[in-house]
Amino acid sequence: MSILTRRKFNSIAAAAFAAGLTRSLWARTVPVDPTGRKFYIALVSDTHIIDNFYVKGSENGAEDNESILHSAERLAIARDMINSLTPAIDKVFVLGDYFHNYPSTDYDFYFKNTTRIDNAKAITDRFKMPVHLVFGNHDYAVKTVDRSMSHRLFKAKFNADPYSVVDHKGVRFVLGNNFLGSTQDRTAADFNPGIGSLGEPQLQWLEAQFAERKPTYFFTHYPLLAIQPTEVKEFGLHSLLQKYKDTVQLVVTGHVHKWIDYQHAYGPQHYIMAATRYDQNATMLLEIDSQTGGYRWLNKELVEWSTHYAKPYQQS
């Protein structure tokens, strides 16, 4: 039986208090919309869920080693806060690094054991709204695990594809995958896991999504700075975003674990969001107008830029 220590009690009490303040401010910030044209989404990133096979102390430094042990707890707190909001959130998007690395290179291992993959799903299954997944670098292991195995696992465990589109109330959400190009192929001459690339088939698919000119939100894991600008002649993600900057309302990525505002350096507004692994308050709550496709970031003023952290809602 787990013992509820004073520290754990204080942590739970503080999280409950913060969630109460969030609900209070949400009720004031988000008035009832009689037109029905507004809807709400939430974003979280870099959740890094682990399991009993995880080797403690294997991260880079004290902060990383400490944070990973609380990743499940912090995601659950973020989930419960999101679930509590009225008007309700319609959809949740997880922007990669859903779980933290692979404890085995054997596909069958994940069906004979309860792993971090199952732990991640158990937490997100308790969201009240649909959850959509983006692949992160820790959801692959491109140096040791074939990408096709990762895709099989995501399909079998989460019914998630490597990249996808979600159309909701006239607005399009594109979930890109920056691990399908040659820089993420260990047999390729330009293999470099630190540089993202999409591959020509996905780039062609992506342009087809943008070309329909629906108001579009683009989510992927690596920040645009770390994605290969051009992959096929003059064709690449950067040029597509410039070409369709009036269609793409917003680009949001993760990976860096800190809040960074790239403004319009790549065409559309581009934010990097922080990680719930470090802070349960690291969420983005967006109000979207289904007629214009525009958005309002409702908890932006709480972000502590260039850090892992955001403040919880406070009473005004």
C-alpha positions as CSV (number, residue, x, y, z in Angstrom):
1,M,0.0,0.0,0.0
2,S,1.3,3.5,-0.9
3,I,1.9,5.8,2.1
4,L,0.6,9.3,1.7
5,T,3.6,11.4,3.0
6,R,3.3,15.0,4.0
7,R,5.1,16.0,0.8
8,K,2.7,14.0,-1.4
9,F,-0.3,15.4,0.5
10,N,0.9,19.0,0.1
11,S,1.6,18.4,-3.6
12,I,-1.9,17.0,-4.2
13,A,-3.5,19.8,-2.2
14,A,-1.6,22.4,-4.1
15,A,-2.6,20.8,-7.4
16,A,-6.3,20.8,-6.4
17,F,-6.1,24.4,-5.3
18,A,-4.5,25.4,-8.6
19,A,-7.2,23.5,-10.5
20,G,-9.9,25.3,-8.6
21,L,-8.4,28.6,-9.5
22,T,-8.2,27.5,-13.1
23,R,-11.8,26.6,-13.2
24,S,-12.7,30.0,-11.6
25,L,-10.7,32.0,-14.1
26,W,-11.9,29.9,-17.0
27,A,-15.5,30.6,-16.1
28,R,-14.8,34.4,-16.2
29,T,-12.5,34.3,-19.3
30,V,-14.7,32.1,-21.4
31,P,-18.2,33.5,-21.4
32,V,-21.1,31.5,-22.8
33,D,-21.2,31.8,-26.6
34,P,-24.8,31.9,-27.8
35,T,-23.7,31.7,-31.4
36,G,-22.0,28.3,-30.9
37,R,-19.1,29.4,-33.2
38,K,-16.4,29.1,-30.5
39,F,-14.8,25.8,-29.5
40,Y,-11.8,24.9,-27.3
41,I,-8.7,22.7,-27.6
42,A,-5.8,21.9,-25.3
43,L,-2.2,21.0,-26.1
44,V,0.3,19.2,-24.0
45,S,3.8,18.1,-25.0
46,D,6.8,16.0,-24.0
47,T,5.0,13.9,-21.4
48,H,7.8,11.3,-21.2
49,I,5.9,8.5,-19.4
50,I,8.0,5.7,-17.9
51,D,7.5,2.2,-16.5
52,N,9.0,-0.3,-14.1
53,F,11.6,-1.2,-16.7
54,Y,13.0,2.3,-16.6
55,V,16.5,2.6,-15.1
56,K,16.5,5.4,-12.6
57,G,19.4,7.9,-12.9
58,S,19.9,7.4,-16.6
59,E,19.1,11.0,-17.7
60,N,21.3,14.0,-18.2
61,G,21.7,15.8,-14.9
62,A,19.7,16.1,-11.6
63,E,16.8,18.1,-13.0
64,D,16.1,15.6,-15.8
65,N,16.5,12.6,-13.4
66,E,14.1,14.2,-10.9
67,S,11.5,15.3,-13.4
68,I,11.1,12.0,-15.2
69,L,10.0,10.3,-12.0
70,H,7.0,12.7,-11.8
71,S,6.0,12.7,-15.4
72,A,2.9,10.5,-15.0
73,E,1.8,12.5,-11.9
74,R,2.1,15.8,-13.8
75,L,0.3,14.6,-16.9
76,A,-2.6,13.3,-14.7
77,I,-2.8,16.7,-13.0
78,A,-2.9,18.5,-16.3
79,R,-5.5,16.0,-17.6
80,D,-7.8,16.5,-14.6
81,M,-7.6,20.3,-14.9
82,I,-8.5,20.1,-18.6
83,N,-11.3,17.7,-17.9
84,S,-12.7,20.1,-15.3
85,L,-13.2,23.1,-17.6
86,T,-16.7,24.3,-18.6
87,P,-17.3,25.1,-21.5
88,A,-15.6,21.8,-22.2
89,I,-12.5,21.2,-24.3
90,D,-13.3,19.5,-27.5
91,K,-10.0,17.9,-28.3
92,V,-6.5,17.3,-26.8
93,F,-3.3,17.1,-28.8
94,V,-0.1,15.6,-27.5
95,L,2.9,17.0,-29.4
96,G,5.3,14.1,-29.1
97,D,7.5,12.2,-26.6
98,Y,4.4,10.6,-25.3
99,F,6.5,8.0,-23.6
100,H,10.2,7.9,-22.9
101,N,12.3,5.5,-25.0
102,Y,12.0,1.8,-25.7
103,P,12.8,-0.8,-23.0
104,S,13.1,-3.5,-25.6
105,T,13.6,-3.9,-29.4
106,D,11.3,-6.9,-29.5
107,Y,7.8,-6.1,-30.7
108,D,6.2,-8.9,-28.8
109,F,7.7,-7.6,-25.5
110,Y,5.1,-4.9,-25.5
111,F,2.2,-7.4,-25.6
112,K,3.7,-9.6,-22.9
113,N,4.5,-6.9,-20.4
114,T,2.9,-3.7,-19.1
115,T,5.2,-1.0,-20.3
116,R,5.4,2.8,-20.5
117,I,3.3,2.6,-23.7
118,D,0.4,1.1,-21.7
119,N,1.0,3.5,-18.8
120,A,0.8,6.5,-21.2
121,K,-2.4,5.2,-22.7
122,A,-4.0,4.5,-19.2
123,I,-3.5,8.1,-18.3
124,T,-4.8,9.6,-21.5
125,D,-7.7,7.2,-21.7
126,R,-9.2,9.2,-18.8
127,F,-9.5,12.4,-20.8
128,K,-13.1,13.1,-21.4
129,M,-12.5,14.2,-24.9
130,P,-10.6,12.6,-27.9
131,V,-6.8,12.7,-27.7
132,H,-4.7,12.9,-30.8
133,L,-1.0,12.0,-30.9
134,V,2.1,13.4,-32.7
135,F,5.3,11.3,-32.8
136,G,8.3,12.6,-30.9
137,N,11.9,11.4,-31.0
138,H,11.5,9.4,-27.8
139,D,8.5,7.6,-29.4
140,Y,11.0,6.3,-31.9
141,A,14.5,4.9,-31.4
142,V,15.8,5.5,-34.9
143,K,19.4,4.2,-34.1
144,T,18.2,0.8,-32.9
145,V,14.5,0.3,-33.7
146,D,13.1,0.2,-37.2
147,R,10.5,3.0,-37.7
148,S,8.0,0.5,-39.0
149,M,8.0,-1.2,-35.6
150,S,7.1,2.1,-33.9
151,H,4.3,2.6,-36.4
152,R,3.0,-0.9,-35.7
153,L,3.0,-0.3,-32.0
154,F,1.3,3.1,-32.3
155,K,-1.4,1.6,-34.5
156,A,-1.9,-1.4,-32.3
157,K,-1.9,0.4,-28.9
158,F,-3.4,3.8,-29.8
159,N,-4.9,3.4,-33.3
160,A,-2.7,6.3,-34.3
161,D,-1.0,6.8,-37.7
162,P,2.4,8.3,-38.3
163,Y,0.8,11.5,-39.5
164,S,-2.9,12.5,-39.8
165,V,-5.4,15.3,-40.2
166,V,-8.3,16.1,-37.9
167,D,-11.1,18.3,-39.3
168,H,-13.4,19.8,-36.7
169,K,-16.1,22.4,-37.1
170,G,-14.6,23.7,-40.3
171,V,-11.1,24.0,-38.9
172,R,-8.2,21.6,-39.9
173,F,-5.6,20.3,-37.5
174,V,-2.6,18.7,-39.2
175,L,-0.4,16.4,-37.2
176,G,2.9,16.2,-38.9
177,N,5.8,13.8,-38.4
178,N,9.3,15.1,-38.8
179,F,10.9,11.6,-38.5
180,L,10.0,10.1,-41.8
181,G,12.6,11.8,-44.0
182,S,16.2,10.7,-44.8
183,T,17.8,12.4,-41.8
184,Q,15.9,10.0,-39.6
185,D,16.9,6.9,-41.7
186,R,20.0,5.2,-40.3
187,T,20.8,3.8,-43.7
188,A,20.8,7.2,-45.4
189,A,24.0,9.2,-46.2
190,D,22.6,12.3,-44.4
191,F,21.4,10.4,-41.3
192,N,21.3,12.9,-38.4
193,P,18.7,12.2,-35.6
194,G,19.0,15.8,-34.4
195,I,17.6,17.2,-37.7
196,G,14.0,16.5,-38.6
197,S,12.7,15.8,-42.1
198,L,9.3,14.7,-43.4
199,G,10.0,12.8,-46.6
200,E,8.6,13.6,-50.0
201,P,5.3,11.5,-49.7
202,Q,4.4,13.4,-46.5
203,L,5.3,16.7,-48.0
204,Q,3.1,16.1,-51.0
205,W,0.3,15.0,-48.7
206,L,0.9,18.1,-46.5
207,E,0.6,20.5,-49.5
208,A,-2.7,18.8,-50.4
209,Q,-4.0,19.5,-47.0
210,F,-2.9,23.2,-47.0
211,A,-4.1,23.7,-50.6
212,E,-7.8,23.2,-49.6
213,R,-7.4,26.6,-47.8
214,K,-9.3,25.6,-44.7
215,P,-8.1,27.4,-41.6
216,T,-5.3,25.1,-40.5
217,Y,-3.2,24.4,-37.4
218,F,0.0,22.5,-37.8
219,F,1.6,20.5,-35.0
220,T,4.8,18.5,-35.1
221,H,7.5,17.7,-32.6
222,Y,10.7,19.3,-33.6
223,P,10.8,23.1,-33.7
224,L,11.0,24.5,-37.3
225,L,14.6,25.6,-36.6
226,A,15.6,21.9,-36.3
227,I,13.7,20.7,-39.4
228,Q,15.4,20.5,-42.8
229,P,14.2,23.5,-44.8
230,T,14.4,21.9,-48.2
231,E,14.2,18.1,-49.0
232,V,13.3,17.7,-52.6
233,K,14.8,20.4,-55.0
234,E,13.0,23.6,-53.7
235,F,10.4,21.6,-51.8
236,G,10.3,21.4,-48.0
237,L,8.3,22.3,-44.9
238,H,9.6,25.8,-44.6
239,S,8.6,26.8,-48.2
240,L,5.2,25.2,-47.7
241,L,4.6,27.3,-44.6
242,Q,5.6,30.4,-46.3
243,K,3.4,29.6,-49.3
244,Y,0.4,28.9,-47.1
245,K,1.0,31.4,-44.3
246,D,-2.4,32.9,-44.8
247,T,-4.0,29.4,-44.4
248,V,-1.9,28.1,-41.5
249,Q,-3.1,30.0,-38.4
250,L,-0.6,28.6,-36.0
251,V,2.4,26.2,-35.7
252,V,3.1,24.6,-32.4
253,T,5.9,22.2,-31.6
254,G,7.7,20.7,-28.6
255,H,11.0,19.0,-28.0
256,V,12.9,21.9,-26.4
257,H,10.9,21.6,-23.1
258,K,10.7,25.4,-22.8
259,W,8.4,28.1,-23.9
260,I,9.8,30.0,-26.9
261,D,8.1,32.4,-29.3
262,Y,9.5,32.4,-32.8
263,Q,6.8,34.9,-33.9
264,H,6.5,34.9,-37.7
265,A,10.1,33.9,-38.6
266,Y,8.8,31.0,-40.7
267,G,5.6,32.6,-42.0
268,P,2.8,31.6,-39.6
269,Q,3.1,32.3,-35.9
270,H,5.3,29.6,-34.4
271,Y,5.4,28.7,-30.7
272,I,7.4,26.0,-28.9
273,M,5.6,24.8,-25.8
274,A,7.1,23.5,-22.6
275,A,6.8,20.0,-21.2
276,T,4.3,18.6,-18.7
277,R,7.2,16.3,-17.7
278,Y,8.6,19.4,-15.8
279,D,5.4,21.3,-15.0
280,Q,1.7,20.3,-14.9
281,N,0.9,23.8,-15.8
282,A,2.6,23.5,-19.2
283,T,-0.6,23.4,-21.3
284,M,-2.0,25.5,-24.1
285,L,-5.7,26.3,-23.9
286,L,-7.0,27.7,-27.2
287,E,-10.3,29.2,-28.1
288,I,-11.0,28.8,-31.8
289,D,-13.6,30.7,-33.9
290,S,-15.1,28.1,-36.3
291,Q,-16.1,30.9,-38.7
292,T,-12.9,32.8,-39.1
293,G,-10.5,30.0,-38.0
294,G,-8.7,32.4,-35.7
295,Y,-7.7,31.6,-32.1
296,R,-7.2,33.1,-28.7
297,W,-4.6,31.6,-26.4
298,L,-6.4,31.8,-23.1
299,N,-3.5,31.1,-20.7
300,K,-0.7,32.8,-22.5
301,E,-0.1,35.5,-19.9
302,L,0.8,32.8,-17.4
303,V,3.8,31.5,-19.4
304,E,7.3,32.1,-18.1
305,W,9.1,32.4,-21.4
306,S,12.4,30.6,-21.9
307,T,11.7,28.3,-18.9
308,H,9.9,25.0,-18.3
309,Y,7.2,26.7,-16.3
310,A,3.9,28.5,-16.4
311,K,2.0,29.9,-13.5
312,P,-1.3,28.3,-12.5
313,Y,-4.4,30.5,-12.8
314,Q,-4.7,33.0,-10.0
315,Q,-7.7,34.9,-8.7
316,S,-7.8,38.5,-10.1
